[in-house]
Amino acid sequence: MATTTTRRVDAAPLTRLHYVGVALAAVTGVVHLVLGISNLASTLGVLFVLAGAGYVGGVVLLVRGVRRPPLYLAGIGFTVVQLIAYVVLNAGNLFSPVAVVDKAAQLLLVGVLVTLYRKET
């Protein structure tokens, strides 16, 4: 009887590009956690905390060796949804200093994740 196994972990070492992605996820994760915790009484504050936790969770999964291509795709989708939501919810005031740093980190993170996905599939 033949059995097939699927790899659920990725033992390949992390590259510099992975660490750039980790740093970018940390930046946007911290921004979301700080803004969310300071506004925790509101629904938006709770959503910010959850978004920050999502970035932290993604980094933890990467470091733990979870299979990377699906993780990259999830990270791309997660981040793109946040970028779109930001534009929709802040149409009149897109360029606060915190937003510029956060959105730049998110755009760069999407680029890193797309590059990693293309290299590893």
Backbone as numpy.savetxt, mean C-alpha at the origin, in Angstrom:
# Nx Ny Nz CAx CAy CAz Cx Cy Cz
-0.74 -41.51 -7.31 -1.58 -40.34 -7.31 -0.70 -39.10 -7.31
-0.85 -38.29 -8.30 -0.04 -37.08 -8.40 -0.67 -35.98 -7.57
0.16 -35.25 -6.89 -0.34 -34.11 -6.12 0.30 -32.85 -6.64
-0.44 -31.81 -6.56 0.11 -30.52 -6.94 0.11 -29.63 -5.70
1.12 -28.84 -5.62 1.21 -27.90 -4.50 1.33 -26.50 -5.05
0.79 -25.58 -4.33 0.95 -24.18 -4.71 1.82 -23.52 -3.67
2.72 -22.70 -4.15 3.60 -21.99 -3.22 2.83 -20.86 -2.57
2.82 -20.86 -1.26 2.15 -19.79 -0.54 3.15 -18.82 0.05
4.41 -19.18 -0.05 5.45 -18.29 0.47 6.47 -18.06 -0.63
7.17 -16.97 -0.50 8.21 -16.60 -1.45 9.49 -16.42 -0.67
10.44 -17.31 -0.89 11.69 -17.28 -0.13 12.77 -16.42 -0.78
12.50 -15.88 -1.96 13.50 -15.04 -2.63 13.80 -13.82 -1.77
15.05 -13.41 -1.73 15.39 -12.24 -0.91 14.76 -10.96 -1.45
14.51 -10.03 -0.56 13.98 -8.73 -0.94 15.09 -7.91 -1.59
14.73 -7.14 -2.60 15.69 -6.30 -3.32 15.58 -4.85 -2.85
16.43 -4.02 -3.39 16.35 -2.59 -3.07 14.99 -2.01 -3.45
14.46 -2.46 -4.57 13.17 -1.96 -5.01 12.06 -2.35 -4.02
12.17 -3.55 -3.46 11.22 -3.94 -2.41 11.30 -2.98 -1.22
12.50 -2.65 -0.83 12.68 -1.75 0.33 12.20 -0.33 0.02
12.33 0.09 -1.23 11.75 1.38 -1.62 10.23 1.33 -1.46
9.64 0.23 -1.89 8.20 0.05 -1.73 7.79 0.02 -0.27
8.58 -0.64 0.56 8.30 -0.68 2.00 8.34 0.74 2.58
9.34 1.52 2.19 9.46 2.90 2.70 8.27 3.74 2.25
7.86 3.61 1.01 6.72 4.37 0.51 5.42 3.95 1.21
5.25 2.66 1.42 4.07 2.17 2.14 4.08 2.67 3.58
5.28 2.75 4.16 5.39 3.26 5.54 4.99 4.73 5.60
5.43 5.51 4.63 5.08 6.94 4.61 3.57 7.11 4.55
2.93 6.49 3.56 1.48 6.68 3.43 0.73 6.01 4.57
1.24 4.90 5.09 0.61 4.26 6.23 0.63 5.12 7.47
1.77 5.74 7.74 1.88 6.62 8.91 0.99 7.85 8.75
0.96 8.44 7.56 0.10 9.60 7.33 -1.35 9.22 7.62
-1.79 8.08 7.10 -3.17 7.67 7.32 -3.45 7.36 8.79
-2.52 6.70 9.46 -2.73 6.39 10.87 -2.80 7.66 11.72
-1.89 8.59 11.49 -1.88 9.83 12.28 -3.16 10.62 12.05
-3.52 10.81 10.78 -4.75 11.56 10.49 -5.99 10.83 11.01
-5.99 9.52 10.89 -7.12 8.74 11.36 -7.29 8.76 12.86
-6.18 8.59 13.58 -6.25 8.58 15.04 -6.68 9.95 15.56
-6.22 11.01 14.91 -6.60 12.35 15.36 -8.06 12.68 15.06
-8.71 11.88 14.21 -10.12 12.10 13.86 -10.94 10.83 14.07
-10.57 10.06 15.07 -11.17 8.75 15.27 -12.67 8.79 15.56
-13.17 9.92 16.01 -14.60 10.03 16.31 -15.46 10.03 15.05
-14.85 10.25 13.89 -15.61 10.30 12.65 -15.43 9.02 11.84
-16.37 8.78 10.95 -16.28 7.63 10.05 -15.03 7.72 9.19
-14.73 8.92 8.70 -13.55 9.10 7.87 -12.28 8.78 8.65
-12.24 9.16 9.94 -11.10 8.84 10.78 -10.89 7.34 10.90
-11.98 6.61 11.09 -11.90 5.15 11.17 -11.39 4.57 9.85
-11.89 5.10 8.74 -11.42 4.63 7.43 -9.93 4.91 7.22
-9.47 6.03 7.72 -8.04 6.35 7.62 -7.21 5.37 8.43
-7.66 5.04 9.63 -6.94 4.07 10.45 -6.91 2.71 9.75
-8.03 2.30 9.17 -8.06 1.03 8.44 -7.13 1.06 7.24
-7.07 2.19 6.54 -6.16 2.31 5.40 -4.71 2.20 5.86
-4.38 2.90 6.94 -3.03 2.81 7.48 -2.68 1.40 7.90
-3.65 0.72 8.53 -3.43 -0.67 8.94 -3.24 -1.57 7.71
-3.93 -1.24 6.62 -3.76 -2.01 5.39 -2.35 -1.93 4.84
-1.75 -0.74 4.89 -0.36 -0.61 4.44 0.60 -1.37 5.36
0.37 -1.26 6.65 1.21 -2.00 7.61 1.07 -3.49 7.35
-0.17 -3.95 7.17 -0.40 -5.37 6.90 0.28 -5.84 5.63
0.25 -5.04 4.60 0.93 -5.40 3.35 2.42 -5.56 3.53
3.02 -4.65 4.28 4.47 -4.75 4.55 4.76 -6.01 5.36
3.95 -6.29 6.35 4.15 -7.50 7.17 4.05 -8.75 6.29
3.06 -8.81 5.43 2.91 -9.96 4.54 4.11 -10.12 3.62
4.61 -9.01 3.10 5.79 -9.05 2.23 6.99 -9.61 2.98
7.23 -9.09 4.17 8.39 -9.52 4.96 8.25 -10.98 5.38
7.02 -11.41 5.64 6.77 -12.80 6.06 6.89 -13.78 4.90
7.00 -13.26 3.68 7.24 -14.13 2.53 6.00 -14.62 1.82
4.86 -13.96 2.04 3.65 -14.34 1.32 3.91 -14.21 -0.18
3.31 -15.08 -0.95 3.49 -15.06 -2.40 3.30 -13.65 -2.94
4.29 -13.15 -3.62 4.35 -11.73 -3.92 3.46 -11.22 -5.05
3.36 -11.88 -6.21 2.55 -11.29 -7.27 1.12 -10.95 -6.85
0.39 -11.83 -6.15 -0.95 -11.42 -5.71 -0.91 -10.26 -4.71
0.13 -10.21 -3.91 0.28 -9.11 -2.95 0.50 -7.80 -3.69
1.30 -7.82 -4.74 1.52 -6.61 -5.54 0.20 -6.14 -6.15
-0.56 -7.07 -6.72 -1.83 -6.69 -7.35 -2.80 -6.10 -6.32
-2.86 -6.70 -5.15 -3.72 -6.17 -4.09 -3.26 -4.76 -3.69
-1.96 -4.56 -3.58 -1.42 -3.26 -3.21 -1.70 -2.20 -4.26
-1.62 -2.59 -5.52 -1.92 -1.66 -6.60 -3.39 -1.23 -6.51
-4.28 -2.20 -6.41 -5.71 -1.89 -6.32 -6.05 -1.06 -5.10
-5.51 -1.44 -3.95 -5.75 -0.74 -2.68 -5.33 0.72 -2.79
-4.17 0.96 -3.37 -3.63 2.31 -3.47 -4.35 3.14 -4.53
-4.66 2.54 -5.65 -5.37 3.28 -6.71 -6.76 3.69 -6.22
-7.45 2.82 -5.50 -8.76 3.18 -4.95 -8.63 4.38 -4.02
-7.58 4.41 -3.21 -7.38 5.55 -2.31 -7.08 6.83 -3.08
-6.31 6.73 -4.13 -6.02 7.92 -4.94 -7.30 8.48 -5.57
-8.12 7.60 -6.11 -9.37 8.03 -6.72 -10.30 8.64 -5.67
-10.43 7.96 -4.54 -11.29 8.47 -3.46 -10.82 9.85 -3.00
-9.52 10.04 -2.91 -9.00 11.34 -2.49 -9.42 12.44 -3.46
-9.27 12.19 -4.74 -9.63 13.19 -5.75 -11.13 13.48 -5.69
-11.94 12.45 -5.56 -13.40 12.63 -5.51 -13.81 13.41 -4.26
-13.24 13.08 -3.11 -13.65 13.70 -1.85 -13.04 15.08 -1.61
-11.97 15.41 -2.34 -11.28 16.68 -2.10 -11.15 17.50 -3.37
-12.14 17.46 -4.21 -12.06 18.09 -5.53 -11.67 19.57 -5.46
-12.04 20.28 -4.42 -11.74 21.71 -4.35 -10.41 22.05 -3.71
-9.80 21.09 -2.99 -8.58 21.38 -2.25 -7.66 20.16 -2.27
-6.99 19.97 -3.39 -6.17 18.78 -3.57 -4.74 18.92 -3.08
-4.28 20.12 -2.81 -2.84 20.32 -2.67 -2.37 20.81 -1.31
-2.86 20.22 -0.23 -2.29 20.55 1.07 -0.92 19.90 1.16
-0.01 20.41 1.99 1.34 19.83 2.07 1.33 18.34 2.44
0.49 17.94 3.37 0.43 16.53 3.77 -0.09 15.69 2.61
-1.10 16.20 1.92 -1.67 15.46 0.79 -0.65 15.29 -0.33
0.14 16.31 -0.59 1.14 16.21 -1.66 2.16 15.12 -1.34
2.63 15.08 -0.10 3.59 14.04 0.31 2.93 12.67 0.21
1.72 12.55 0.76 1.04 11.27 0.77 0.73 10.77 -0.64
0.18 11.63 -1.47 -0.20 11.20 -2.83 1.03 10.93 -3.68
2.11 11.67 -3.48 3.36 11.37 -4.19 3.86 9.99 -3.78
3.83 9.70 -2.49 4.25 8.38 -2.01 3.37 7.29 -2.61
2.07 7.54 -2.68 1.16 6.54 -3.23 1.39 6.33 -4.73
1.57 7.40 -5.47 1.83 7.25 -6.91 3.13 6.49 -7.15
4.16 6.83 -6.40 5.43 6.11 -6.53 5.28 4.65 -6.11
4.51 4.40 -5.07 4.27 3.03 -4.62 3.60 2.21 -5.72
2.61 2.79 -6.38 1.96 2.07 -7.49 2.99 1.74 -8.56
3.85 2.69 -8.89 4.90 2.44 -9.88 5.83 1.32 -9.46
6.23 1.31 -8.21 7.11 0.26 -7.69 6.40 -1.09 -7.76
5.16 -1.14 -7.34 4.42 -2.41 -7.34 4.21 -2.94 -8.75
3.90 -2.05 -9.69 3.76 -2.47 -11.09 5.08 -3.02 -11.61
6.17 -2.34 -11.32 7.49 -2.80 -11.76 7.83 -4.16 -11.16
7.60 -4.32 -9.85 7.88 -5.60 -9.21 7.01 -6.70 -9.79
5.75 -6.41 -10.02 4.85 -7.43 -10.60 5.35 -7.86 -11.98
5.72 -6.90 -12.80 6.19 -7.22 -14.15 7.49 -8.00 -14.13
8.37 -7.70 -13.18 9.64 -8.42 -13.09 9.47 -9.86 -12.62
8.45 -10.09 -11.78 8.34 -11.39 -11.12 7.27 -12.30 -11.72
6.62 -11.86 -12.79 5.64 -12.75 -13.43 6.01 -13.02 -14.86
